[in-house]
Amino acid sequence: MDDRIKRIYVPMTESGFYILFCLQTPQHGYGISQQVKQLTGGTVTIGAGTMYGTLSKMEQDGLIRFFSEENKRKLYLITELGQEVLALELKRIERLYINSKGVSVDA
């Protein structure tokens, strides 16, 4: 993975993370948005502009690829590079979690 990709995607936005995470299986934009709502209990929603802009950018950068078309909807799938980026981000999030243990946060 080149440094340019790391600079762009690590750390990831929450939307970018969920989009890439959901593409571990073939999915289209609407399906991703529904899966994100389910995963987050409705606390995270990804608008159409963000969704399709991010999908386009990730495809251009090689993190995802076109998989197939189903009912006039494009399905995408994470690539090996995308899996590397996702793994880096998951390690970063895990490190944040571990380092925050014992810290009290008043909500």
Biopython code that builds the backbone (N, CA, C, O; Angstrom):
import numpy as np
from Bio.PDB.StructureBuilder import StructureBuilder

atoms = [
    (1, "MET", "N", (0.863, -1.174, 0.000)),
    (1, "MET", "CA", (0.000, 0.000, 0.000)),
    (1, "MET", "C", (0.909, 1.236, 0.000)),
    (1, "MET", "O", (1.858, 1.327, 0.778)),
    (2, "ASP", "N", (0.598, 2.170, -0.881)),
    (2, "ASP", "CA", (1.448, 3.359, -0.926)),
    (2, "ASP", "C", (1.009, 4.400, 0.108)),
    (2, "ASP", "O", (-0.110, 4.375, 0.621)),
    (3, "ASP", "N", (1.932, 5.306, 0.384)),
    (3, "ASP", "CA", (1.690, 6.320, 1.424)),
    (3, "ASP", "C", (0.516, 7.221, 1.088)),
    (3, "ASP", "O", (-0.166, 7.695, 1.996)),
    (4, "ARG", "N", (0.259, 7.473, -0.192)),
    (4, "ARG", "CA", (-0.853, 8.330, -0.602)),
    (4, "ARG", "C", (-2.181, 7.759, -0.098)),
    (4, "ARG", "O", (-3.014, 8.492, 0.435)),
    (5, "ILE", "N", (-2.371, 6.464, -0.267)),
    (5, "ILE", "CA", (-3.609, 5.810, 0.185)),
    (5, "ILE", "C", (-3.730, 5.920, 1.706)),
    (5, "ILE", "O", (-4.809, 6.212, 2.224)),
    (6, "LYS", "N", (-2.629, 5.688, 2.420)),
    (6, "LYS", "CA", (-2.662, 5.811, 3.890)),
    (6, "LYS", "C", (-3.042, 7.225, 4.319)),
    (6, "LYS", "O", (-3.840, 7.412, 5.237)),
    (7, "ARG", "N", (-2.458, 8.227, 3.641)),
    (7, "ARG", "CA", (-2.757, 9.618, 4.008)),
    (7, "ARG", "C", (-4.226, 9.951, 3.784)),
    (7, "ARG", "O", (-4.821, 10.702, 4.557)),
    (8, "ILE", "N", (-4.808, 9.393, 2.728)),
    (8, "ILE", "CA", (-6.200, 9.696, 2.396)),
    (8, "ILE", "C", (-7.179, 8.972, 3.320)),
    (8, "ILE", "O", (-8.181, 9.545, 3.746)),
    (9, "TYR", "N", (-6.879, 7.711, 3.624)),
    (9, "TYR", "CA", (-7.890, 6.862, 4.271)),
    (9, "TYR", "C", (-7.633, 6.523, 5.740)),
    (9, "TYR", "O", (-8.520, 5.966, 6.388)),
    (10, "VAL", "N", (-6.480, 6.828, 6.282)),
    (10, "VAL", "CA", (-6.229, 6.498, 7.686)),
    (10, "VAL", "C", (-5.839, 7.775, 8.414)),
    (10, "VAL", "O", (-4.792, 8.343, 8.101)),
    (11, "PRO", "N", (-6.634, 8.257, 9.375)),
    (11, "PRO", "CA", (-7.879, 7.661, 9.851)),
    (11, "PRO", "C", (-9.021, 7.895, 8.865)),
    (11, "PRO", "O", (-9.014, 8.853, 8.092)),
    (12, "MET", "N", (-9.990, 7.005, 8.913)),
    (12, "MET", "CA", (-11.147, 7.086, 8.022)),
    (12, "MET", "C", (-12.273, 7.878, 8.670)),
    (12, "MET", "O", (-12.361, 7.996, 9.893)),
    (13, "THR", "N", (-13.121, 8.413, 7.817)),
    (13, "THR", "CA", (-14.362, 8.985, 8.334)),
    (13, "THR", "C", (-15.246, 7.826, 8.772)),
    (13, "THR", "O", (-15.057, 6.690, 8.338)),
    (14, "GLU", "N", (-16.191, 8.115, 9.617)),
    (14, "GLU", "CA", (-17.119, 7.069, 10.065)),
    (14, "GLU", "C", (-17.898, 6.502, 8.878)),
    (14, "GLU", "O", (-18.101, 5.292, 8.784)),
    (15, "SER", "N", (-18.329, 7.373, 7.983)),
    (15, "SER", "CA", (-19.055, 6.913, 6.794)),
    (15, "SER", "C", (-18.185, 6.022, 5.934)),
    (15, "SER", "O", (-18.616, 4.953, 5.504)),
    (16, "GLY", "N", (-16.952, 6.461, 5.680)),
    (16, "GLY", "CA", (-16.033, 5.671, 4.872)),
    (16, "GLY", "C", (-15.770, 4.308, 5.480)),
    (16, "GLY", "O", (-15.726, 3.300, 4.775)),
    (17, "PHE", "N", (-15.595, 4.283, 6.801)),
    (17, "PHE", "CA", (-15.365, 3.013, 7.496)),
    (17, "PHE", "C", (-16.534, 2.058, 7.288)),
    (17, "PHE", "O", (-16.341, 0.903, 6.908)),
    (18, "TYR", "N", (-17.744, 2.542, 7.538)),
    (18, "TYR", "CA", (-18.901, 1.656, 7.411)),
    (18, "TYR", "C", (-19.124, 1.198, 5.975)),
    (18, "TYR", "O", (-19.515, 0.053, 5.748)),
    (19, "ILE", "N", (-18.883, 2.069, 5.009)),
    (19, "ILE", "CA", (-19.036, 1.668, 3.614)),
    (19, "ILE", "C", (-18.063, 0.543, 3.291)),
    (19, "ILE", "O", (-18.459, -0.482, 2.734)),
    (20, "LEU", "N", (-16.801, 0.726, 3.634)),
    (20, "LEU", "CA", (-15.796, -0.303, 3.350)),
    (20, "LEU", "C", (-16.090, -1.583, 4.128)),
    (20, "LEU", "O", (-15.961, -2.684, 3.593)),
    (21, "PHE", "N", (-16.484, -1.435, 5.387)),
    (21, "PHE", "CA", (-16.814, -2.595, 6.218)),
    (21, "PHE", "C", (-17.956, -3.407, 5.604)),
    (21, "PHE", "O", (-17.904, -4.637, 5.583)),
    (22, "CYS", "N", (-18.974, -2.730, 5.113)),
    (22, "CYS", "CA", (-20.134, -3.413, 4.543)),
    (22, "CYS", "C", (-19.809, -4.108, 3.224)),
    (22, "CYS", "O", (-20.505, -5.044, 2.831)),
    (23, "LEU", "N", (-18.768, -3.664, 2.544)),
    (23, "LEU", "CA", (-18.445, -4.250, 1.242)),
    (23, "LEU", "C", (-17.575, -5.496, 1.336)),
    (23, "LEU", "O", (-16.951, -5.893, 0.352)),
    (24, "GLN", "N", (-17.531, -6.107, 2.497)),
    (24, "GLN", "CA", (-16.871, -7.408, 2.619)),
    (24, "GLN", "C", (-17.703, -8.476, 1.906)),
    (24, "GLN", "O", (-17.210, -9.562, 1.600)),
    (25, "THR", "N", (-18.962, -8.154, 1.648)),
    (25, "THR", "CA", (-19.817, -8.960, 0.780)),
    (25, "THR", "C", (-20.376, -8.009, -0.273)),
    (25, "THR", "O", (-20.550, -6.823, 0.007)),
    (26, "PRO", "N", (-20.664, -8.504, -1.484)),
    (26, "PRO", "CA", (-21.169, -7.616, -2.541)),
    (26, "PRO", "C", (-22.426, -6.873, -2.093)),
    (26, "PRO", "O", (-23.334, -7.458, -1.503)),
    (27, "GLN", "N", (-22.457, -5.578, -2.384)),
    (27, "GLN", "CA", (-23.551, -4.738, -1.900)),
    (27, "GLN", "C", (-23.698, -3.519, -2.810)),
    (27, "GLN", "O", (-22.729, -3.080, -3.430)),
    (28, "HIS", "N", (-24.895, -2.983, -2.885)),
    (28, "HIS", "CA", (-25.134, -1.733, -3.596)),
    (28, "HIS", "C", (-25.349, -0.623, -2.573)),
    (28, "HIS", "O", (-25.513, -0.887, -1.382)),
    (29, "GLY", "N", (-25.346, 0.617, -3.048)),
    (29, "GLY", "CA", (-25.419, 1.767, -2.153)),
    (29, "GLY", "C", (-26.587, 1.742, -1.184)),
    (29, "GLY", "O", (-26.405, 1.986, 0.009)),
    (30, "TYR", "N", (-27.787, 1.451, -1.680)),
    (30, "TYR", "CA", (-28.954, 1.425, -0.800)),
    (30, "TYR", "C", (-28.809, 0.317, 0.247)),
    (30, "TYR", "O", (-29.154, 0.510, 1.413)),
    (31, "GLY", "N", (-28.304, -0.831, -0.169)),
    (31, "GLY", "CA", (-28.091, -1.937, 0.769)),
    (31, "GLY", "C", (-27.091, -1.574, 1.850)),
    (31, "GLY", "O", (-27.256, -1.941, 3.013)),
    (32, "ILE", "N", (-26.048, -0.847, 1.455)),
    (32, "ILE", "CA", (-25.055, -0.398, 2.436)),
    (32, "ILE", "C", (-25.717, 0.519, 3.451)),
    (32, "ILE", "O", (-25.518, 0.362, 4.655)),
    (33, "SER", "N", (-26.500, 1.472, 2.971)),
    (33, "SER", "CA", (-27.140, 2.418, 3.896)),
    (33, "SER", "C", (-28.064, 1.700, 4.873)),
    (33, "SER", "O", (-28.132, 2.071, 6.045)),
    (34, "GLN", "N", (-28.769, 0.688, 4.408)),
    (34, "GLN", "CA", (-29.649, -0.077, 5.288)),
    (34, "GLN", "C", (-28.852, -0.894, 6.300)),
    (34, "GLN", "O", (-29.236, -0.993, 7.465)),
    (35, "GLN", "N", (-27.747, -1.477, 5.853)),
    (35, "GLN", "CA", (-26.906, -2.262, 6.754)),
    (35, "GLN", "C", (-26.269, -1.362, 7.822)),
    (35, "GLN", "O", (-26.167, -1.757, 8.983)),
    (36, "VAL", "N", (-25.848, -0.172, 7.435)),
    (36, "VAL", "CA", (-25.254, 0.766, 8.397)),
    (36, "VAL", "C", (-26.290, 1.169, 9.439)),
    (36, "VAL", "O", (-25.978, 1.217, 10.629)),
    (37, "LYS", "N", (-27.503, 1.455, 9.019)),
    (37, "LYS", "CA", (-28.571, 1.779, 9.981)),
    (37, "LYS", "C", (-28.768, 0.637, 10.966)),
    (37, "LYS", "O", (-28.927, 0.862, 12.166)),
    (38, "GLN", "N", (-28.758, -0.599, 10.450)),
    (38, "GLN", "CA", (-28.951, -1.765, 11.314)),
    (38, "GLN", "C", (-27.776, -1.938, 12.274)),
    (38, "GLN", "O", (-27.978, -2.170, 13.466)),
    (39, "LEU", "N", (-26.548, -1.825, 11.760)),
    (39, "LEU", "CA", (-25.355, -2.005, 12.595)),
    (39, "LEU", "C", (-25.265, -0.975, 13.710)),
    (39, "LEU", "O", (-24.784, -1.275, 14.803)),
    (40, "THR", "N", (-25.730, 0.247, 13.431)),
    (40, "THR", "CA", (-25.568, 1.346, 14.391)),
    (40, "THR", "C", (-26.849, 1.682, 15.143)),
    (40, "THR", "O", (-26.902, 2.678, 15.864)),
    (41, "GLY", "N", (-27.863, 0.872, 14.983)),
    (41, "GLY", "CA", (-29.127, 1.154, 15.648)),
    (41, "GLY", "C", (-29.744, 2.464, 15.185)),
    (41, "GLY", "O", (-30.476, 3.114, 15.930)),
    (42, "GLY", "N", (-29.445, 2.842, 13.961)),
    (42, "GLY", "CA", (-30.010, 4.065, 13.396)),
    (42, "GLY", "C", (-29.269, 5.340, 13.750)),
    (42, "GLY", "O", (-29.690, 6.428, 13.357)),
    (43, "THR", "N", (-28.166, 5.225, 14.489)),
    (43, "THR", "CA", (-27.439, 6.437, 14.894)),
    (43, "THR", "C", (-26.562, 7.000, 13.778)),
    (43, "THR", "O", (-26.194, 8.174, 13.810)),
    (44, "VAL", "N", (-26.225, 6.167, 12.791)),
    (44, "VAL", "CA", (-25.435, 6.640, 11.655)),
    (44, "VAL", "C", (-26.252, 6.446, 10.390)),
    (44, "VAL", "O", (-26.707, 5.341, 10.093)),
    (45, "THR", "N", (-26.432, 7.523, 9.654)),
    (45, "THR", "CA", (-27.079, 7.436, 8.351)),
    (45, "THR", "C", (-26.140, 8.065, 7.332)),
    (45, "THR", "O", (-25.486, 9.070, 7.609)),
    (46, "ILE", "N", (-26.082, 7.471, 6.171)),
    (46, "ILE", "CA", (-25.207, 7.971, 5.110)),
    (46, "ILE", "C", (-26.091, 8.471, 3.976)),
    (46, "ILE", "O", (-26.834, 7.702, 3.366)),
    (47, "GLY", "N", (-26.001, 9.760, 3.703)),
    (47, "GLY", "CA", (-26.788, 10.361, 2.636)),
    (47, "GLY", "C", (-26.314, 9.895, 1.267)),
    (47, "GLY", "O", (-25.195, 9.405, 1.114)),
    (48, "ALA", "N", (-27.177, 10.054, 0.283)),
    (48, "ALA", "CA", (-26.871, 9.596, -1.077)),
    (48, "ALA", "C", (-25.612, 10.258, -1.638)),
    (48, "ALA", "O", (-24.791, 9.586, -2.261)),
    (49, "GLY", "N", (-25.453, 11.554, -1.426)),
    (49, "GLY", "CA", (-24.279, 12.253, -1.935)),
    (49, "GLY", "C", (-22.989, 11.704, -1.354)),
    (49, "GLY", "O", (-22.019, 11.475, -2.076)),
    (50, "THR", "N", (-22.984, 11.496, -0.048)),
    (50, "THR", "CA", (-21.811, 10.926, 0.625)),
    (50, "THR", "C", (-21.578, 9.502, 0.144)),
    (50, "THR", "O", (-20.446, 9.118, -0.150)),
    (51, "MET", "N", (-22.643, 8.723, 0.063)),
    (51, "MET", "CA", (-22.533, 7.322, -0.345)),
    (51, "MET", "C", (-21.898, 7.194, -1.723)),
    (51, "MET", "O", (-20.883, 6.517, -1.891)),
    (52, "TYR", "N", (-22.505, 7.852, -2.708)),
    (52, "TYR", "CA", (-22.048, 7.644, -4.074)),
    (52, "TYR", "C", (-20.743, 8.369, -4.367)),
    (52, "TYR", "O", (-19.972, 7.928, -5.219)),
    (53, "GLY", "N", (-20.484, 9.472, -3.676)),
    (53, "GLY", "CA", (-19.188, 10.129, -3.792)),
    (53, "GLY", "C", (-18.075, 9.261, -3.235)),
    (53, "GLY", "O", (-17.006, 9.139, -3.834)),
    (54, "THR", "N", (-18.336, 8.655, -2.076)),
    (54, "THR", "CA", (-17.340, 7.787, -1.438)),
    (54, "THR", "C", (-17.122, 6.518, -2.254)),
    (54, "THR", "O", (-15.982, 6.094, -2.440)),
    (55, "LEU", "N", (-18.197, 5.909, -2.740)),
    (55, "LEU", "CA", (-18.051, 4.710, -3.581)),
    (55, "LEU", "C", (-17.207, 5.019, -4.813)),
    (55, "LEU", "O", (-16.326, 4.239, -5.176)),
    (56, "SER", "N", (-17.472, 6.142, -5.449)),
    (56, "SER", "CA", (-16.725, 6.532, -6.642)),
    (56, "SER", "C", (-15.247, 6.729, -6.323)),
    (56, "SER", "O", (-14.381, 6.238, -7.048)),
    (57, "LYS", "N", (-14.960, 7.447, -5.237)),
    (57, "LYS", "CA", (-13.570, 7.708, -4.833)),
    (57, "LYS", "C", (-12.865, 6.412, -4.461)),
    (57, "LYS", "O", (-11.721, 6.197, -4.862)),
    (58, "MET", "N", (-13.525, 5.546, -3.702)),
    (58, "MET", "CA", (-12.908, 4.283, -3.308)),
    (58, "MET", "C", (-12.650, 3.379, -4.514)),
    (58, "MET", "O", (-11.640, 2.677, -4.566)),
    (59, "GLU", "N", (-13.555, 3.401, -5.468)),
    (59, "GLU", "CA", (-13.362, 2.603, -6.676)),
    (59, "GLU", "C", (-12.179, 3.161, -7.473)),
    (59, "GLU", "O", (-11.339, 2.404, -7.959)),
    (60, "GLN", "N", (-12.121, 4.459, -7.600)),
    (60, "GLN", "CA", (-11.029, 5.106, -8.326)),
    (60, "GLN", "C", (-9.680, 4.807, -7.662)),
    (60, "GLN", "O", (-8.680, 4.621, -8.355)),
    (61, "ASP", "N", (-9.646, 4.760, -6.339)),
    (61, "ASP", "CA", (-8.411, 4.502, -5.601)),
    (61, "ASP", "C", (-8.094, 3.018, -5.447)),
    (61, "ASP", "O", (-7.049, 2.666, -4.900)),
    (62, "GLY", "N", (-8.981, 2.145, -5.920)),
    (62, "GLY", "CA", (-8.706, 0.708, -5.904)),
    (62, "GLY", "C", (-9.063, -0.018, -4.627)),
    (62, "GLY", "O", (-8.650, -1.162, -4.435)),
    (63, "LEU", "N", (-9.836, 0.629, -3.731)),
    (63, "LEU", "CA", (-10.234, -0.028, -2.486)),
    (63, "LEU", "C", (-11.433, -0.944, -2.684)),
    (63, "LEU", "O", (-11.610, -1.919, -1.955)),
    (64, "ILE", "N", (-12.249, -0.623, -3.670)),
    (64, "ILE", "CA", (-13.408, -1.456, -4.007)),
    (64, "ILE", "C", (-13.435, -1.627, -5.512)),
    (64, "ILE", "O", (-12.762, -0.906, -6.250)),
    (65, "ARG", "N", (-14.227, -2.596, -5.956)),
    (65, "ARG", "CA", (-14.377, -2.799, -7.395)),
    (65, "ARG", "C", (-15.831, -3.104, -7.712)),
    (65, "ARG", "O", (-16.597, -3.563, -6.865)),
    (66, "PHE", "N", (-16.181, -2.833, -8.961)),
    (66, "PHE", "CA", (-17.507, -3.199, -9.456)),
    (66, "PHE", "C", (-17.585, -4.723, -9.432)),
    (66, "PHE", "O", (-16.666, -5.401, -9.892)),
    (67, "PHE", "N", (-18.675, -5.258, -8.899)),
    (67, "PHE", "CA", (-18.843, -6.706, -8.798)),
    (67, "PHE", "C", (-19.825, -7.205, -9.856)),
    (67, "PHE", "O", (-19.515, -8.119, -10.620)),
    (68, "SER", "N", (-21.003, -6.602, -9.895)),
    (68, "SER", "CA", (-22.016, -6.982, -10.882)),
    (68, "SER", "C", (-23.149, -5.960, -10.843)),
    (68, "SER", "O", (-23.144, -5.030, -10.037)),
    (69, "GLU", "N", (-24.100, -6.153, -11.718)),
    (69, "GLU", "CA", (-25.284, -5.296, -11.707)),
    (69, "GLU", "C", (-26.496, -6.166, -11.432)),
    (69, "GLU", "O", (-26.653, -7.244, -12.004)),
    (70, "GLU", "N", (-27.352, -5.674, -10.541)),
    (70, "GLU", "CA", (-28.533, -6.429, -10.139)),
    (70, "GLU", "C", (-29.713, -5.461, -10.084)),
    (70, "GLU", "O", (-29.691, -4.497, -9.319)),
    (71, "ASN", "N", (-30.733, -5.710, -10.884)),
    (71, "ASN", "CA", (-31.904, -4.822, -10.923)),
    (71, "ASN", "C", (-31.503, -3.358, -11.129)),
    (71, "ASN", "O", (-32.006, -2.465, -10.447)),
    (72, "LYS", "N", (-30.608, -3.129, -12.062)),
    (72, "LYS", "CA", (-30.107, -1.787, -12.417)),
    (72, "LYS", "C", (-29.329, -1.123, -11.288)),
    (72, "LYS", "O", (-29.144, 0.094, -11.305)),
    (73, "ARG", "N", (-28.875, -1.887, -10.319)),
    (73, "ARG", "CA", (-28.063, -1.365, -9.227)),
    (73, "ARG", "C", (-26.671, -1.977, -9.318)),
    (73, "ARG", "O", (-26.521, -3.183, -9.514)),
    (74, "LYS", "N", (-25.656, -1.129, -9.173)),
    (74, "LYS", "CA", (-24.279, -1.606, -9.196)),
    (74, "LYS", "C", (-23.920, -2.195, -7.837)),
    (74, "LYS", "O", (-24.137, -1.567, -6.801)),
    (75, "LEU", "N", (-23.378, -3.389, -7.850)),
    (75, "LEU", "CA", (-22.884, -4.005, -6.629)),
    (75, "LEU", "C", (-21.366, -3.859, -6.611)),
    (75, "LEU", "O", (-20.697, -4.048, -7.627)),
    (76, "TYR", "N", (-20.839, -3.522, -5.446)),
    (76, "TYR", "CA", (-19.402, -3.339, -5.258)),
    (76, "TYR", "C", (-18.891, -4.354, -4.247)),
    (76, "TYR", "O", (-19.654, -4.922, -3.465)),
    (77, "LEU", "N", (-17.564, -4.570, -4.282)),
    (77, "LEU", "CA", (-16.916, -5.510, -3.362)),
    (77, "LEU", "C", (-15.553, -4.947, -2.991)),
    (77, "LEU", "O", (-14.881, -4.337, -3.823)),
    (78, "ILE", "N", (-15.149, -5.147, -1.761)),
    (78, "ILE", "CA", (-13.847, -4.691, -1.286)),
    (78, "ILE", "C", (-12.737, -5.444, -2.031)),
    (78, "ILE", "O", (-12.892, -6.622, -2.354)),
    (79, "THR", "N", (-11.622, -4.762, -2.302)),
    (79, "THR", "CA", (-10.464, -5.386, -2.941)),
    (79, "THR", "C", (-9.439, -5.751, -1.867)),
    (79, "THR", "O", (-9.647, -5.486, -0.683)),
    (80, "GLU", "N", (-8.352, -6.351, -2.285)),
    (80, "GLU", "CA", (-7.278, -6.682, -1.347)),
    (80, "GLU", "C", (-6.722, -5.403, -0.708)),
    (80, "GLU", "O", (-6.467, -5.370, 0.496)),
    (81, "LEU", "N", (-6.534, -4.357, -1.512)),
    (81, "LEU", "CA", (-6.070, -3.086, -0.978)),
    (81, "LEU", "C", (-7.074, -2.532, 0.033)),
    (81, "LEU", "O", (-6.683, -2.038, 1.090)),
    (82, "GLY", "N", (-8.350, -2.613, -0.284)),
    (82, "GLY", "CA", (-9.387, -2.167, 0.639)),
    (82, "GLY", "C", (-9.356, -2.944, 1.944)),
    (82, "GLY", "O", (-9.581, -2.376, 3.013)),
    (83, "GLN", "N", (-9.080, -4.238, 1.863)),
    (83, "GLN", "CA", (-8.986, -5.059, 3.073)),
    (83, "GLN", "C", (-7.797, -4.627, 3.927)),
    (83, "GLN", "O", (-7.877, -4.629, 5.155)),
    (84, "GLU", "N", (-6.694, -4.255, 3.275)),
    (84, "GLU", "CA", (-5.522, -3.770, 4.012)),
    (84, "GLU", "C", (-5.854, -2.468, 4.740)),
    (84, "GLU", "O", (-5.509, -2.298, 5.909)),
    (85, "VAL", "N", (-6.522, -1.557, 4.046)),
    (85, "VAL", "CA", (-6.907, -0.280, 4.646)),
    (85, "VAL", "C", (-7.880, -0.506, 5.799)),
    (85, "VAL", "O", (-7.747, 0.111, 6.855)),
    (86, "LEU", "N", (-8.846, -1.379, 5.602)),
    (86, "LEU", "CA", (-9.812, -1.687, 6.659)),
    (86, "LEU", "C", (-9.115, -2.289, 7.873)),
    (86, "LEU", "O", (-9.444, -1.942, 9.008)),
    (87, "ALA", "N", (-8.159, -3.182, 7.652)),
    (87, "ALA", "CA", (-7.421, -3.794, 8.761)),
    (87, "ALA", "C", (-6.623, -2.741, 9.535)),
    (87, "ALA", "O", (-6.578, -2.781, 10.764)),
    (88, "LEU", "N", (-5.995, -1.802, 8.825)),
    (88, "LEU", "CA", (-5.268, -0.713, 9.501)),
    (88, "LEU", "C", (-6.212, 0.116, 10.362)),
    (88, "LEU", "O", (-5.890, 0.467, 11.497)),
    (89, "GLU", "N", (-7.372, 0.420, 9.812)),
    (89, "GLU", "CA", (-8.334, 1.235, 10.546)),
    (89, "GLU", "C", (-8.885, 0.484, 11.760)),
    (89, "GLU", "O", (-9.066, 1.075, 12.824)),
    (90, "LEU", "N", (-9.147, -0.788, 11.608)),
    (90, "LEU", "CA", (-9.627, -1.582, 12.746)),
    (90, "LEU", "C", (-8.568, -1.642, 13.852)),
    (90, "LEU", "O", (-8.906, -1.558, 15.033)),
    (91, "LYS", "N", (-7.297, -1.786, 13.480)),
    (91, "LYS", "CA", (-6.215, -1.776, 14.478)),
    (91, "LYS", "C", (-6.142, -0.422, 15.172)),
    (91, "LYS", "O", (-5.919, -0.356, 16.381)),
    (92, "ARG", "N", (-6.330, 0.659, 14.416)),
    (92, "ARG", "CA", (-6.300, 2.000, 14.996)),
    (92, "ARG", "C", (-7.440, 2.179, 15.996)),
    (92, "ARG", "O", (-7.242, 2.719, 17.085)),
    (93, "ILE", "N", (-8.627, 1.724, 15.620)),
    (93, "ILE", "CA", (-9.783, 1.831, 16.508)),
    (93, "ILE", "C", (-9.582, 0.975, 17.753)),
    (93, "ILE", "O", (-9.916, 1.396, 18.861)),
    (94, "GLU", "N", (-9.044, -0.210, 17.576)),
    (94, "GLU", "CA", (-8.769, -1.088, 18.720)),
    (94, "GLU", "C", (-7.772, -0.428, 19.677)),
    (94, "GLU", "O", (-7.947, -0.476, 20.894)),
    (95, "ARG", "N", (-6.735, 0.182, 19.123)),
    (95, "ARG", "CA", (-5.737, 0.872, 19.945)),
    (95, "ARG", "C", (-6.391, 2.008, 20.736)),
    (95, "ARG", "O", (-6.098, 2.194, 21.917)),
    (96, "LEU", "N", (-7.280, 2.770, 20.080)),
    (96, "LEU", "CA", (-7.990, 3.841, 20.776)),
    (96, "LEU", "C", (-8.825, 3.283, 21.923)),
    (96, "LEU", "O", (-8.856, 3.842, 23.019)),
    (97, "TYR", "N", (-9.494, 2.182, 21.652)),
    (97, "TYR", "CA", (-10.339, 1.562, 22.679)),
    (97, "TYR", "C", (-9.494, 1.094, 23.860)),
    (97, "TYR", "O", (-9.829, 1.366, 25.013)),
    (98, "ILE", "N", (-8.415, 0.400, 23.576)),
    (98, "ILE", "CA", (-7.546, -0.115, 24.641)),
    (98, "ILE", "C", (-6.966, 1.028, 25.465)),
    (98, "ILE", "O", (-6.916, 0.958, 26.693)),
    (99, "ASN", "N", (-6.530, 2.075, 24.783)),
    (99, "ASN", "CA", (-5.935, 3.214, 25.492)),
    (99, "ASN", "C", (-6.954, 4.004, 26.299)),
    (99, "ASN", "O", (-6.578, 4.746, 27.207)),
    (100, "SER", "N", (-8.219, 3.861, 25.988)),
    (100, "SER", "CA", (-9.249, 4.622, 26.712)),
    (100, "SER", "C", (-9.825, 3.854, 27.897)),
    (100, "SER", "O", (-10.600, 4.416, 28.671)),
    (101, "LYS", "N", (-9.467, 2.594, 28.054)),
    (101, "LYS", "CA", (-10.011, 1.815, 29.173)),
    (101, "LYS", "C", (-9.628, 2.497, 30.481)),
    (101, "LYS", "O", (-8.497, 2.947, 30.665)),
    (102, "GLY", "N", (-10.579, 2.557, 31.357)),
    (102, "GLY", "CA", (-10.350, 3.188, 32.655)),
    (102, "GLY", "C", (-10.578, 4.685, 32.658)),
    (102, "GLY", "O", (-10.533, 5.324, 33.709)),
    (103, "VAL", "N", (-10.823, 5.246, 31.481)),
    (103, "VAL", "CA", (-11.091, 6.674, 31.413)),
    (103, "VAL", "C", (-12.598, 6.882, 31.516)),
    (103, "VAL", "O", (-13.367, 6.285, 30.763)),
    (104, "SER", "N", (-13.005, 7.714, 32.431)),
    (104, "SER", "CA", (-14.432, 7.979, 32.622)),
    (104, "SER", "C", (-14.897, 9.059, 31.660)),
    (104, "SER", "O", (-14.264, 10.106, 31.524)),
    (105, "VAL", "N", (-16.012, 8.788, 30.995)),
    (105, "VAL", "CA", (-16.599, 9.764, 30.089)),
    (105, "VAL", "C", (-18.026, 10.034, 30.559)),
    (105, "VAL", "O", (-18.866, 9.135, 30.584)),
    (106, "ASP", "N", (-18.284, 11.276, 30.929)),
    (106, "ASP", "CA", (-19.630, 11.659, 31.345)),
    (106, "ASP", "C", (-20.446, 12.009, 30.109)),
    (106, "ASP", "O", (-20.035, 12.852, 29.311)),
    (107, "ALA", "N", (-21.583, 11.377, 29.949)),
    (107, "ALA", "CA", (-22.425, 11.651, 28.778)),
    (107, "ALA", "C", (-23.494, 12.654, 29.100)),
    (107, "ALA", "O", (-24.295, 13.003, 28.232)),
]
sb = StructureBuilder()
sb.init_structure("model")
sb.init_model(0)
sb.init_chain("A")
sb.init_seg("    ")
for serial, (resi, resn, name, xyz) in enumerate(atoms, 1):
    if name == "N":
        sb.init_residue(resn, " ", resi, " ")
    sb.init_atom(name, np.array(xyz, "f"), 0.0, 1.0, " ", f" {name:<3s}", serial, name[0])
structure = sb.get_structure()
